[in-house]
Amino acid sequence: MNLKTLLWIGLVAGLLLGLDRLLLYMEGRGWIYYRRKKPSSSALSNACLEVQQLLEPSKKYVVQIKKDERRDQQEAGDLPPEEQG
C-alpha cells in the first residue's frame, strides 16, 4: 500500500468515528435512538395514536387520556427514571 491509500483509509475511519460520535450525541439529547437506547413499544403505539387522531378525530379522546395518565404518573413519581422526560 502506498501513502495515498493509507491516508484515504484514515480519512474514512475518521469520518465514521465522527459520525458515530455525532449520532451518540444526538441520542444523548433524546433526538434519535441509535445504539444505547431502544424505543419502547409504548412510544410506537403513542405515535400511531397521534397519526390516527389526525385521520379519525373521534380518537382524540384516547390520545388525551393517555397524555393525562402519563402526566399523572410523572407527578406521582410512578414512572421508572428512563421513562421520565
C-alpha positions as CSV (number, residue, x, y, z in Angstrom):
1,M,0.0,0.0,0.0
2,N,1.1,3.4,-0.7
3,L,0.8,6.6,1.4
4,K,-2.3,7.8,-0.6
5,T,-4.2,4.7,0.2
6,L,-3.4,4.8,3.9
7,L,-4.5,8.5,4.0
8,W,-7.8,7.6,2.4
9,I,-8.3,4.7,4.9
10,G,-7.5,7.0,7.8
11,L,-9.9,9.7,6.4
12,V,-12.8,7.3,6.0
13,A,-12.1,5.8,9.5
14,G,-12.1,9.3,11.0
15,L,-15.3,10.3,9.3
16,L,-17.0,7.1,10.5
17,L,-15.8,7.8,14.1
18,G,-17.0,11.4,13.8
19,L,-20.4,10.2,12.5
20,D,-20.7,7.7,15.4
21,R,-19.9,10.4,18.0
22,L,-22.4,12.7,16.4
23,L,-25.1,10.1,16.5
24,L,-24.3,9.2,20.1
25,Y,-24.5,12.9,21.0
26,M,-27.9,13.2,19.2
27,E,-29.1,10.1,21.1
28,G,-28.0,11.6,24.4
29,R,-30.1,14.7,23.7
30,G,-33.1,12.5,23.0
31,W,-33.4,13.4,19.4
32,I,-32.9,9.8,18.0
33,Y,-32.5,6.2,19.0
34,Y,-29.1,4.8,17.9
35,R,-27.1,2.4,20.0
36,R,-27.7,2.8,23.7
37,K,-31.4,3.3,24.0
38,K,-34.1,1.3,22.4
39,P,-37.5,2.7,21.7
40,S,-40.3,1.4,23.8
41,S,-43.4,-0.2,22.4
42,S,-45.5,2.4,24.2
43,A,-43.7,5.1,22.2
44,L,-44.6,3.4,19.0
45,S,-48.2,2.9,20.0
46,N,-48.4,6.6,21.1
47,A,-47.0,7.7,17.7
48,C,-49.6,5.5,15.9
49,L,-52.4,7.0,18.1
50,E,-51.2,10.5,17.2
51,V,-51.4,9.7,13.4
52,Q,-54.8,8.0,13.9
53,Q,-56.0,11.1,15.7
54,L,-55.3,13.1,12.6
55,L,-57.2,10.7,10.4
56,E,-60.0,10.0,12.8
57,P,-60.9,12.9,15.0
58,S,-63.0,10.7,17.2
59,K,-59.8,9.0,18.5
60,K,-58.7,12.3,20.0
61,Y,-60.1,11.4,23.5
62,V,-57.9,8.3,23.6
63,V,-54.8,10.3,23.0
64,Q,-55.8,12.9,25.6
65,I,-56.5,10.3,28.2
66,K,-53.1,8.6,27.6
67,K,-51.4,12.0,27.9
68,D,-53.2,12.8,31.2
69,E,-52.4,9.4,32.6
70,R,-48.7,9.8,31.8
71,R,-48.7,13.3,33.3
72,D,-50.3,12.0,36.5
73,Q,-47.8,9.1,36.7
74,Q,-44.9,11.5,36.3
75,E,-46.3,13.8,39.0
76,A,-46.8,10.9,41.4
77,G,-43.3,9.5,40.6
78,D,-44.6,6.2,39.4
79,L,-42.6,6.0,36.2
80,P,-39.1,4.4,36.1
81,P,-36.3,7.0,35.6
82,E,-35.6,6.0,32.0
83,E,-39.2,6.8,31.0
84,Q,-39.5,10.1,32.8
85,G,-39.0,13.0,30.4
